[in-house]
Amino acid sequence: MPKFAANLTMLFTELPFMERFAAAKEAGFDAVEVLFPYEFSAQEMRHQLVMNDLTFVLMNVPPPNWTGGDRGFAAVPGAEERFRRDFERSLRFADVLKPHHVHIMSGKATGAVARATYIENLKWAAGRAPKRSLTIEPINPIDMPGYFLNDFDLAAEILDAVGAPNLHLQFDMYHAQMLTGDGATVWRKHGHRAVHIQVAGTPGRHEPVAGDIDYPAFFAALDAQGYKGFVSGEYTPALTTEEGLGWIAP
């Protein structure tokens, strides 16, 4: 089986945030991710990671906040200064939290100017943090209408245009399925670029156990292909988090 991680923004929400680290460890996870950690103390989060012997695998470059507002500015023409200020802020958190990857969100935009803006901002970010692994992730337009990076072929084109060795694909099987109806084919085409994977069931974005995606087959394929990264559960539990964790068991 792959190495699994828990998304603490969406899982264990029955508990206060700082208690979710210990809960994830107790449930069998050795790694966690947090979408937007900026409203919490980076030092306290680092303490929880160390105390619970957890690897921190992913965080996002910050939008204004989690409950409302745009999701990033990397592809938004005219928001270059805002993007770079946000990126610098994320680096300060990353210096403390030590994530494997930092996900750069494109934000809402369309057209050739947005594409050019995105490429230039990604080139700048990759050069600004050459020792950081950075990722981009296609997101489906039902969950996030207007999001610029809404296609895996486009993501591949962007990665090639930027050409930075520290910029990679973040592959969310849920979004791949929602975008194309055939996430497995998308993985076969683009999975070689992925350094981090996220999973959820479709429809509903609940546990990755039933629905349109054959997750046991996907996990077996990852093992056969020698995938070394983490697979993170980024979903809304149908009931409680604990009741839905059968998917991480062999």
C-alpha positions as CSV (number, residue, x, y, z in Angstrom):
1,M,0.0,0.0,0.0
2,P,1.1,3.6,-0.5
3,K,2.1,5.9,2.3
4,F,-1.0,7.7,3.5
5,A,-1.4,11.2,4.9
6,A,-4.4,12.9,6.5
7,N,-5.6,16.4,5.5
8,L,-6.2,18.0,8.8
9,T,-8.2,20.8,7.3
10,M,-10.9,18.4,6.3
11,L,-10.4,15.3,8.6
12,F,-10.8,15.1,12.4
13,T,-12.8,18.3,12.4
14,E,-14.7,16.8,15.4
15,L,-11.7,18.0,17.4
16,P,-10.0,21.4,17.9
17,F,-7.3,22.0,15.3
18,M,-4.3,21.4,17.4
19,E,-5.7,18.1,18.7
20,R,-6.0,16.7,15.2
21,F,-2.3,15.9,14.9
22,A,-2.4,13.4,17.8
23,A,-5.7,12.0,16.5
24,A,-4.2,11.4,13.1
25,K,-1.2,9.6,14.6
26,E,-3.4,7.4,16.7
27,A,-5.5,6.5,13.7
28,G,-2.5,5.2,11.9
29,F,-1.2,8.1,9.8
30,D,2.5,9.0,9.8
31,A,2.0,12.2,7.7
32,V,-0.4,15.1,7.5
33,E,-1.1,18.2,5.3
34,V,-2.9,21.5,6.1
35,L,-4.4,23.5,3.3
36,F,-4.0,27.0,4.8
37,P,-2.1,27.0,8.1
38,Y,-1.8,30.7,8.4
39,E,-4.4,31.4,11.1
40,F,-2.5,29.2,13.5
41,S,0.9,29.4,15.3
42,A,3.6,27.8,13.1
43,Q,5.7,27.1,16.2
44,E,2.8,25.3,17.9
45,M,2.0,23.3,14.8
46,R,5.7,22.3,14.5
47,H,5.6,21.2,18.2
48,Q,2.6,19.0,17.4
49,L,4.4,17.5,14.4
50,V,7.5,16.7,16.4
51,M,5.6,15.4,19.5
52,N,3.5,13.0,17.3
53,D,6.4,12.0,15.0
54,L,4.5,13.2,11.9
55,T,5.8,14.2,8.5
56,F,4.3,17.5,7.1
57,V,3.7,16.9,3.5
58,L,1.9,19.9,2.0
59,M,0.6,23.4,2.5
60,N,-0.9,25.9,0.1
61,V,0.3,29.4,-0.8
62,P,-2.3,31.5,1.0
63,P,-5.5,33.0,-0.2
64,P,-6.9,35.8,1.9
65,N,-8.6,33.3,4.2
66,W,-10.2,29.9,4.1
67,T,-13.9,30.9,4.5
68,G,-14.3,33.2,1.5
69,G,-12.2,35.1,-1.0
70,D,-10.2,34.0,-4.0
71,R,-8.1,30.9,-4.0
72,G,-4.7,32.3,-4.9
73,F,-3.4,34.9,-7.4
74,A,-0.7,33.3,-9.4
75,A,-2.5,33.6,-12.7
76,V,-4.4,36.8,-12.0
77,P,-3.1,39.7,-14.2
78,G,-2.4,42.8,-12.1
79,A,-2.1,40.8,-8.9
80,E,1.6,40.0,-9.2
81,E,2.6,42.0,-6.2
82,R,-0.1,40.3,-4.1
83,F,1.0,36.9,-5.3
84,R,4.7,37.6,-4.4
85,R,3.8,39.0,-1.0
86,D,1.7,35.9,-0.3
87,F,4.5,33.6,-1.5
88,E,7.0,35.3,0.8
89,R,4.6,34.8,3.7
90,S,4.2,31.1,2.8
91,L,8.0,30.7,2.8
92,R,8.2,32.0,6.4
93,F,5.7,29.4,7.5
94,A,7.4,26.7,5.4
95,D,10.7,27.5,7.2
96,V,9.1,26.4,10.4
97,L,6.8,23.7,9.3
98,K,9.2,22.1,6.8
99,P,6.6,20.7,4.3
100,H,7.7,18.4,1.5
101,H,5.7,20.5,-1.0
102,V,4.2,24.0,-1.3
103,H,1.1,24.1,-3.6
104,I,0.8,27.3,-5.6
105,M,-2.8,28.1,-6.4
106,S,-3.6,29.8,-9.7
107,G,-6.7,31.8,-8.7
108,K,-9.6,32.7,-10.9
109,A,-8.6,34.0,-14.4
110,T,-9.0,33.2,-18.1
111,G,-7.2,33.8,-21.4
112,A,-3.7,34.2,-22.8
113,V,-2.7,37.1,-20.5
114,A,-3.6,35.0,-17.4
115,R,-1.5,32.1,-18.8
116,A,1.5,34.4,-19.4
117,T,1.1,35.8,-15.9
118,Y,0.9,32.3,-14.4
119,I,4.1,31.2,-16.1
120,E,6.0,34.3,-15.1
121,N,4.9,34.0,-11.5
122,L,5.8,30.4,-11.3
123,K,9.2,31.0,-12.8
124,W,9.7,33.7,-10.2
125,A,8.6,31.5,-7.4
126,A,10.7,28.6,-8.5
127,G,13.8,30.9,-8.6
128,R,12.9,32.5,-5.3
129,A,12.7,29.1,-3.5
130,P,15.0,26.8,-5.5
131,K,15.3,24.3,-2.6
132,R,11.5,24.1,-2.1
133,S,9.4,21.5,-4.0
134,L,6.5,23.5,-5.5
135,T,3.3,22.1,-7.0
136,I,0.4,23.1,-9.2
137,E,-2.9,21.2,-9.2
138,P,-5.8,21.2,-11.7
139,I,-9.1,21.8,-9.9
140,N,-12.5,21.0,-11.4
141,P,-14.9,24.0,-12.2
142,I,-17.8,22.5,-10.2
143,D,-16.0,22.8,-6.9
144,M,-14.2,26.0,-7.8
145,P,-15.8,27.9,-10.7
146,G,-13.5,30.1,-12.7
147,Y,-10.3,28.6,-11.4
148,F,-7.6,29.1,-14.1
149,L,-5.9,25.7,-13.8
150,N,-8.8,23.4,-14.6
151,D,-7.2,20.9,-17.0
152,F,-4.4,18.4,-16.7
153,D,-3.1,18.9,-20.3
154,L,-2.9,22.6,-19.5
155,A,-0.9,21.8,-16.3
156,A,1.6,19.8,-18.4
157,E,2.0,22.7,-20.8
158,I,2.5,25.1,-17.9
159,L,5.1,22.8,-16.3
160,D,7.0,22.5,-19.6
161,A,6.9,26.3,-20.2
162,V,8.2,27.1,-16.7
163,G,10.9,24.3,-17.0
164,A,11.9,24.5,-13.4
165,P,13.3,21.4,-11.7
166,N,11.5,22.2,-8.4
167,L,8.0,22.7,-9.9
168,H,5.8,19.5,-10.1
169,L,2.3,18.2,-10.6
170,Q,0.0,17.7,-7.6
171,F,-2.4,15.0,-8.7
172,D,-5.9,14.9,-7.1
173,M,-7.7,11.8,-8.4
174,Y,-11.1,13.3,-7.3
175,H,-10.5,16.4,-9.5
176,A,-9.2,14.2,-12.4
177,Q,-12.4,12.1,-12.2
178,M,-14.6,15.2,-12.0
179,L,-12.9,16.9,-14.9
180,T,-12.8,13.9,-17.3
181,G,-14.9,11.1,-16.0
182,D,-11.9,8.8,-16.3
183,G,-9.3,9.6,-13.6
184,A,-7.4,6.4,-14.3
185,T,-6.6,7.4,-17.9
186,V,-5.5,10.9,-16.7
187,W,-3.1,9.2,-14.3
188,R,-1.7,7.0,-17.0
189,K,-1.0,10.1,-19.1
190,H,0.2,12.5,-16.5
191,G,1.1,10.6,-13.3
192,H,4.8,10.5,-14.1
193,R,4.9,14.2,-13.2
194,A,3.2,13.8,-9.8
195,V,5.1,14.2,-6.5
196,H,2.0,14.3,-4.3
197,I,-1.5,12.7,-4.6
198,Q,-4.8,13.5,-3.0
199,V,-7.9,11.3,-3.0
200,A,-11.6,11.4,-2.4
201,G,-14.6,9.5,-3.6
202,T,-16.9,10.6,-6.4
203,P,-19.6,11.6,-6.3
204,G,-19.8,13.4,-3.0
205,R,-16.1,13.9,-2.1
206,H,-16.4,11.5,0.8
207,E,-14.1,8.6,1.7
208,P,-12.2,7.0,-1.2
209,V,-13.9,3.6,-0.8
210,A,-16.9,3.6,-3.2
211,G,-18.2,5.4,-6.2
212,D,-16.8,5.9,-9.7
213,I,-13.1,5.4,-8.8
214,D,-11.5,2.0,-8.2
215,Y,-9.2,3.0,-5.5
216,P,-7.9,-0.5,-4.6
217,A,-6.8,-0.8,-8.2
218,F,-5.3,2.7,-8.2
219,F,-3.3,2.0,-5.0
220,A,-2.1,-1.3,-6.4
221,A,-0.9,0.5,-9.6
222,L,1.0,3.1,-7.5
223,D,2.8,0.2,-5.7
224,A,3.6,-1.5,-9.0
225,Q,4.9,1.8,-10.5
226,G,7.1,2.4,-7.5
227,Y,5.4,5.7,-6.5
228,K,7.4,7.1,-3.5
229,G,5.3,10.1,-2.5
230,F,2.4,10.3,-0.1
231,V,-1.3,9.8,-0.9
232,S,-3.4,12.2,1.2
233,G,-7.0,11.8,2.1
234,E,-8.6,15.2,1.2
235,Y,-12.3,14.6,1.7
236,T,-15.3,15.3,3.8
237,P,-16.1,12.3,6.0
238,A,-19.6,10.9,5.5
239,L,-19.9,10.3,9.2
240,T,-17.1,10.8,11.7
241,T,-13.5,10.6,10.5
242,E,-12.7,7.5,12.6
243,E,-15.7,5.6,11.1
244,G,-14.5,6.1,7.6
245,L,-10.8,5.2,7.9
246,G,-11.1,1.7,6.5
247,W,-9.6,2.9,3.2
248,I,-6.1,3.2,4.8
249,A,-6.0,-0.5,5.9
250,P,-4.3,-3.1,3.7
